Structure formats: C-alpha cells, structure tokens
C-alpha cells in the first residue's frame, strides 16, 4: 500500500482493488497506517482518500542506512569468500 501511495493519492477502494483482501480488511490496514502517522486520510462524502506521509519514514530510513553500511561490508566479504572458493 505504501508503495502505491508513494506514486499517487488513492481511495481505500483503489488500494484494496489489486490486493487479495476485502475492502474491510484494507480499511483496517489504512487505519493502522494512519495511527502510525504513515498516511493522511481525508474524507469527502463516502470517499476516503489516502496520501503518503513520507516524512514519517525518515527516522526509519536513517536507522536502516546505518545498518546498510554494516551489511554491505559483510556481503562484500561473503562475495570475496565465495569467489575464492569458486576459483579453487
């Protein structure tokens, strides 16, 4: 859902449409995302339009970037090890 909202604002129905879930289940997911401050929802009559609140993801992105450096070096070491064993 977040990937699709990164591209454009969508209604809950549009979010639910391609997924193997009911409208009610999608609505529950939207509520969780809204409570986590990851999306903003506006109501216009019966339409509930959702918009990604990307700034809320910045702390998680920064935290993951710290570990990305660690995992990059570890995966590079693994690649070297596999390359050496393959050359034998």
Chimera marker file (.cmm) of the C-alpha trace (Angstrom):
<marker_set name="trace">
<marker id="1" x="0.000" y="0.000" z="0.000" r="1" g="1" b="0" radius="0.5"/>
<marker id="2" x="2.779" y="2.424" z="0.860" r="1" g="1" b="0" radius="0.5"/>
<marker id="3" x="4.491" y="1.785" z="-2.484" r="1" g="1" b="0" radius="0.5"/>
<marker id="4" x="1.305" y="2.610" z="-4.350" r="1" g="1" b="0" radius="0.5"/>
<marker id="5" x="0.670" y="5.703" z="-2.239" r="1" g="1" b="0" radius="0.5"/>
<marker id="6" x="4.203" y="6.905" z="-2.989" r="1" g="1" b="0" radius="0.5"/>
<marker id="7" x="3.130" y="7.194" z="-6.625" r="1" g="1" b="0" radius="0.5"/>
<marker id="8" x="-0.257" y="8.853" z="-6.069" r="1" g="1" b="0" radius="0.5"/>
<marker id="9" x="-3.071" y="9.516" z="-3.617" r="1" g="1" b="0" radius="0.5"/>
<marker id="10" x="-5.662" y="6.735" z="-3.671" r="1" g="1" b="0" radius="0.5"/>
<marker id="11" x="-9.014" y="5.883" z="-2.165" r="1" g="1" b="0" radius="0.5"/>
<marker id="12" x="-9.274" y="2.889" z="0.145" r="1" g="1" b="0" radius="0.5"/>
<marker id="13" x="-11.186" y="1.053" z="-2.577" r="1" g="1" b="0" radius="0.5"/>
<marker id="14" x="-8.402" y="1.697" z="-5.087" r="1" g="1" b="0" radius="0.5"/>
<marker id="15" x="-5.839" y="0.499" z="-2.554" r="1" g="1" b="0" radius="0.5"/>
<marker id="16" x="-7.803" y="-2.700" z="-1.920" r="1" g="1" b="0" radius="0.5"/>
<marker id="17" x="-8.561" y="-3.450" z="-5.584" r="1" g="1" b="0" radius="0.5"/>
<marker id="18" x="-5.362" y="-5.260" z="-6.692" r="1" g="1" b="0" radius="0.5"/>
<marker id="19" x="-4.814" y="-6.994" z="-3.346" r="1" g="1" b="0" radius="0.5"/>
<marker id="20" x="-6.286" y="-10.324" z="-2.256" r="1" g="1" b="0" radius="0.5"/>
<marker id="21" x="-8.237" y="-8.691" z="0.575" r="1" g="1" b="0" radius="0.5"/>
<marker id="22" x="-11.658" y="-7.287" z="1.197" r="1" g="1" b="0" radius="0.5"/>
<marker id="23" x="-12.473" y="-3.597" z="1.419" r="1" g="1" b="0" radius="0.5"/>
<marker id="24" x="-12.973" y="-4.051" z="5.180" r="1" g="1" b="0" radius="0.5"/>
<marker id="25" x="-9.507" y="-5.574" z="5.575" r="1" g="1" b="0" radius="0.5"/>
<marker id="26" x="-7.942" y="-2.783" z="3.506" r="1" g="1" b="0" radius="0.5"/>
<marker id="27" x="-9.767" y="-0.244" z="5.651" r="1" g="1" b="0" radius="0.5"/>
<marker id="28" x="-8.277" y="-1.812" z="8.787" r="1" g="1" b="0" radius="0.5"/>
<marker id="29" x="-4.790" y="-1.644" z="7.253" r="1" g="1" b="0" radius="0.5"/>
<marker id="30" x="-5.341" y="2.016" z="6.396" r="1" g="1" b="0" radius="0.5"/>
<marker id="31" x="-6.383" y="2.695" z="9.985" r="1" g="1" b="0" radius="0.5"/>
<marker id="32" x="-3.150" y="1.128" z="11.279" r="1" g="1" b="0" radius="0.5"/>
<marker id="33" x="-1.071" y="3.152" z="8.799" r="1" g="1" b="0" radius="0.5"/>
<marker id="34" x="-2.929" y="6.289" z="9.819" r="1" g="1" b="0" radius="0.5"/>
<marker id="35" x="-2.358" y="5.638" z="13.542" r="1" g="1" b="0" radius="0.5"/>
<marker id="36" x="1.346" y="5.120" z="12.784" r="1" g="1" b="0" radius="0.5"/>
<marker id="37" x="1.317" y="8.559" z="11.111" r="1" g="1" b="0" radius="0.5"/>
<marker id="38" x="2.431" y="6.991" z="7.804" r="1" g="1" b="0" radius="0.5"/>
<marker id="39" x="-0.572" y="8.230" z="5.858" r="1" g="1" b="0" radius="0.5"/>
<marker id="40" x="-3.032" y="11.091" z="5.976" r="1" g="1" b="0" radius="0.5"/>
<marker id="41" x="-6.658" y="10.384" z="5.171" r="1" g="1" b="0" radius="0.5"/>
<marker id="42" x="-9.222" y="12.917" z="4.040" r="1" g="1" b="0" radius="0.5"/>
<marker id="43" x="-12.924" y="12.205" z="3.816" r="1" g="1" b="0" radius="0.5"/>
<marker id="44" x="-15.049" y="13.663" z="1.052" r="1" g="1" b="0" radius="0.5"/>
<marker id="45" x="-18.539" y="12.228" z="1.362" r="1" g="1" b="0" radius="0.5"/>
<marker id="46" x="-18.151" y="8.472" z="1.058" r="1" g="1" b="0" radius="0.5"/>
<marker id="47" x="-14.656" y="8.721" z="-0.459" r="1" g="1" b="0" radius="0.5"/>
<marker id="48" x="-11.700" y="8.251" z="1.878" r="1" g="1" b="0" radius="0.5"/>
<marker id="49" x="-8.594" y="9.487" z="0.051" r="1" g="1" b="0" radius="0.5"/>
<marker id="50" x="-5.197" y="8.418" z="1.401" r="1" g="1" b="0" radius="0.5"/>
<marker id="51" x="-1.907" y="10.253" z="0.979" r="1" g="1" b="0" radius="0.5"/>
<marker id="52" x="1.543" y="9.013" z="1.995" r="1" g="1" b="0" radius="0.5"/>
<marker id="53" x="3.131" y="10.962" z="4.843" r="1" g="1" b="0" radius="0.5"/>
<marker id="54" x="6.694" y="10.267" z="3.699" r="1" g="1" b="0" radius="0.5"/>
<marker id="55" x="8.365" y="12.399" z="6.379" r="1" g="1" b="0" radius="0.5"/>
<marker id="56" x="7.278" y="9.831" z="8.970" r="1" g="1" b="0" radius="0.5"/>
<marker id="57" x="9.537" y="7.270" z="7.268" r="1" g="1" b="0" radius="0.5"/>
<marker id="58" x="12.698" y="9.386" z="7.535" r="1" g="1" b="0" radius="0.5"/>
<marker id="59" x="13.760" y="8.126" z="11.008" r="1" g="1" b="0" radius="0.5"/>
<marker id="60" x="13.383" y="4.508" z="9.870" r="1" g="1" b="0" radius="0.5"/>
<marker id="61" x="15.338" y="5.276" z="6.695" r="1" g="1" b="0" radius="0.5"/>
<marker id="62" x="18.174" y="6.833" z="8.706" r="1" g="1" b="0" radius="0.5"/>
<marker id="63" x="18.268" y="3.835" z="11.064" r="1" g="1" b="0" radius="0.5"/>
<marker id="64" x="18.369" y="1.396" z="8.145" r="1" g="1" b="0" radius="0.5"/>
<marker id="65" x="21.150" y="3.363" z="6.439" r="1" g="1" b="0" radius="0.5"/>
<marker id="66" x="23.366" y="2.773" z="9.490" r="1" g="1" b="0" radius="0.5"/>
<marker id="67" x="22.909" y="-0.968" z="9.106" r="1" g="1" b="0" radius="0.5"/>
<marker id="68" x="23.255" y="-0.804" z="5.325" r="1" g="1" b="0" radius="0.5"/>
<marker id="69" x="26.934" y="0.096" z="5.745" r="1" g="1" b="0" radius="0.5"/>
<marker id="70" x="27.416" y="-2.896" z="8.048" r="1" g="1" b="0" radius="0.5"/>
<marker id="71" x="25.612" y="-5.332" z="5.759" r="1" g="1" b="0" radius="0.5"/>
<marker id="72" x="27.321" y="-4.016" z="2.640" r="1" g="1" b="0" radius="0.5"/>
<marker id="73" x="30.741" y="-4.766" z="4.113" r="1" g="1" b="0" radius="0.5"/>
<marker id="74" x="29.609" y="-8.177" z="5.361" r="1" g="1" b="0" radius="0.5"/>
<marker id="75" x="28.087" y="-9.108" z="1.998" r="1" g="1" b="0" radius="0.5"/>
<marker id="76" x="31.219" y="-7.914" z="0.194" r="1" g="1" b="0" radius="0.5"/>
<marker id="77" x="33.288" y="-10.200" z="2.442" r="1" g="1" b="0" radius="0.5"/>
<marker id="78" x="30.944" y="-13.102" z="1.693" r="1" g="1" b="0" radius="0.5"/>
<marker id="79" x="31.211" y="-12.419" z="-2.031" r="1" g="1" b="0" radius="0.5"/>
<marker id="80" x="35.018" y="-12.463" z="-1.784" r="1" g="1" b="0" radius="0.5"/>
<marker id="81" x="34.927" y="-15.738" z="0.145" r="1" g="1" b="0" radius="0.5"/>
<marker id="82" x="32.615" y="-17.363" z="-2.401" r="1" g="1" b="0" radius="0.5"/>
<marker id="83" x="34.790" y="-16.061" z="-5.257" r="1" g="1" b="0" radius="0.5"/>
<marker id="84" x="37.916" y="-17.568" z="-3.688" r="1" g="1" b="0" radius="0.5"/>
<marker id="85" x="36.255" y="-20.932" z="-3.089" r="1" g="1" b="0" radius="0.5"/>
<marker id="86" x="34.866" y="-20.954" z="-6.630" r="1" g="1" b="0" radius="0.5"/>
<marker id="87" x="38.342" y="-20.282" z="-8.087" r="1" g="1" b="0" radius="0.5"/>
<marker id="88" x="39.751" y="-23.408" z="-6.451" r="1" g="1" b="0" radius="0.5"/>
<link id1="1" id2="2" r="1" g="1" b="0" radius="0.2"/>
<link id1="2" id2="3" r="1" g="1" b="0" radius="0.2"/>
<link id1="3" id2="4" r="1" g="1" b="0" radius="0.2"/>
<link id1="4" id2="5" r="1" g="1" b="0" radius="0.2"/>
<link id1="5" id2="6" r="1" g="1" b="0" radius="0.2"/>
<link id1="6" id2="7" r="1" g="1" b="0" radius="0.2"/>
<link id1="7" id2="8" r="1" g="1" b="0" radius="0.2"/>
<link id1="8" id2="9" r="1" g="1" b="0" radius="0.2"/>
<link id1="9" id2="10" r="1" g="1" b="0" radius="0.2"/>
<link id1="10" id2="11" r="1" g="1" b="0" radius="0.2"/>
<link id1="11" id2="12" r="1" g="1" b="0" radius="0.2"/>
<link id1="12" id2="13" r="1" g="1" b="0" radius="0.2"/>
<link id1="13" id2="14" r="1" g="1" b="0" radius="0.2"/>
<link id1="14" id2="15" r="1" g="1" b="0" radius="0.2"/>
<link id1="15" id2="16" r="1" g="1" b="0" radius="0.2"/>
<link id1="16" id2="17" r="1" g="1" b="0" radius="0.2"/>
<link id1="17" id2="18" r="1" g="1" b="0" radius="0.2"/>
<link id1="18" id2="19" r="1" g="1" b="0" radius="0.2"/>
<link id1="19" id2="20" r="1" g="1" b="0" radius="0.2"/>
<link id1="20" id2="21" r="1" g="1" b="0" radius="0.2"/>
<link id1="21" id2="22" r="1" g="1" b="0" radius="0.2"/>
<link id1="22" id2="23" r="1" g="1" b="0" radius="0.2"/>
<link id1="23" id2="24" r="1" g="1" b="0" radius="0.2"/>
<link id1="24" id2="25" r="1" g="1" b="0" radius="0.2"/>
<link id1="25" id2="26" r="1" g="1" b="0" radius="0.2"/>
<link id1="26" id2="27" r="1" g="1" b="0" radius="0.2"/>
<link id1="27" id2="28" r="1" g="1" b="0" radius="0.2"/>
<link id1="28" id2="29" r="1" g="1" b="0" radius="0.2"/>
<link id1="29" id2="30" r="1" g="1" b="0" radius="0.2"/>
<link id1="30" id2="31" r="1" g="1" b="0" radius="0.2"/>
<link id1="31" id2="32" r="1" g="1" b="0" radius="0.2"/>
<link id1="32" id2="33" r="1" g="1" b="0" radius="0.2"/>
<link id1="33" id2="34" r="1" g="1" b="0" radius="0.2"/>
<link id1="34" id2="35" r="1" g="1" b="0" radius="0.2"/>
<link id1="35" id2="36" r="1" g="1" b="0" radius="0.2"/>
<link id1="36" id2="37" r="1" g="1" b="0" radius="0.2"/>
<link id1="37" id2="38" r="1" g="1" b="0" radius="0.2"/>
<link id1="38" id2="39" r="1" g="1" b="0" radius="0.2"/>
<link id1="39" id2="40" r="1" g="1" b="0" radius="0.2"/>
<link id1="40" id2="41" r="1" g="1" b="0" radius="0.2"/>
<link id1="41" id2="42" r="1" g="1" b="0" radius="0.2"/>
<link id1="42" id2="43" r="1" g="1" b="0" radius="0.2"/>
<link id1="43" id2="44" r="1" g="1" b="0" radius="0.2"/>
<link id1="44" id2="45" r="1" g="1" b="0" radius="0.2"/>
<link id1="45" id2="46" r="1" g="1" b="0" radius="0.2"/>
<link id1="46" id2="47" r="1" g="1" b="0" radius="0.2"/>
<link id1="47" id2="48" r="1" g="1" b="0" radius="0.2"/>
<link id1="48" id2="49" r="1" g="1" b="0" radius="0.2"/>
<link id1="49" id2="50" r="1" g="1" b="0" radius="0.2"/>
<link id1="50" id2="51" r="1" g="1" b="0" radius="0.2"/>
<link id1="51" id2="52" r="1" g="1" b="0" radius="0.2"/>
<link id1="52" id2="53" r="1" g="1" b="0" radius="0.2"/>
<link id1="53" id2="54" r="1" g="1" b="0" radius="0.2"/>
<link id1="54" id2="55" r="1" g="1" b="0" radius="0.2"/>
<link id1="55" id2="56" r="1" g="1" b="0" radius="0.2"/>
<link id1="56" id2="57" r="1" g="1" b="0" radius="0.2"/>
<link id1="57" id2="58" r="1" g="1" b="0" radius="0.2"/>
<link id1="58" id2="59" r="1" g="1" b="0" radius="0.2"/>
<link id1="59" id2="60" r="1" g="1" b="0" radius="0.2"/>
<link id1="60" id2="61" r="1" g="1" b="0" radius="0.2"/>
<link id1="61" id2="62" r="1" g="1" b="0" radius="0.2"/>
<link id1="62" id2="63" r="1" g="1" b="0" radius="0.2"/>
<link id1="63" id2="64" r="1" g="1" b="0" radius="0.2"/>
<link id1="64" id2="65" r="1" g="1" b="0" radius="0.2"/>
<link id1="65" id2="66" r="1" g="1" b="0" radius="0.2"/>
<link id1="66" id2="67" r="1" g="1" b="0" radius="0.2"/>
<link id1="67" id2="68" r="1" g="1" b="0" radius="0.2"/>
<link id1="68" id2="69" r="1" g="1" b="0" radius="0.2"/>
<link id1="69" id2="70" r="1" g="1" b="0" radius="0.2"/>
<link id1="70" id2="71" r="1" g="1" b="0" radius="0.2"/>
<link id1="71" id2="72" r="1" g="1" b="0" radius="0.2"/>
<link id1="72" id2="73" r="1" g="1" b="0" radius="0.2"/>
<link id1="73" id2="74" r="1" g="1" b="0" radius="0.2"/>
<link id1="74" id2="75" r="1" g="1" b="0" radius="0.2"/>
<link id1="75" id2="76" r="1" g="1" b="0" radius="0.2"/>
<link id1="76" id2="77" r="1" g="1" b="0" radius="0.2"/>
<link id1="77" id2="78" r="1" g="1" b="0" radius="0.2"/>
<link id1="78" id2="79" r="1" g="1" b="0" radius="0.2"/>
<link id1="79" id2="80" r="1" g="1" b="0" radius="0.2"/>
<link id1="80" id2="81" r="1" g="1" b="0" radius="0.2"/>
<link id1="81" id2="82" r="1" g="1" b="0" radius="0.2"/>
<link id1="82" id2="83" r="1" g="1" b="0" radius="0.2"/>
<link id1="83" id2="84" r="1" g="1" b="0" radius="0.2"/>
<link id1="84" id2="85" r="1" g="1" b="0" radius="0.2"/>
<link id1="85" id2="86" r="1" g="1" b="0" radius="0.2"/>
<link id1="86" id2="87" r="1" g="1" b="0" radius="0.2"/>
<link id1="87" id2="88" r="1" g="1" b="0" radius="0.2"/>
</marker_set>
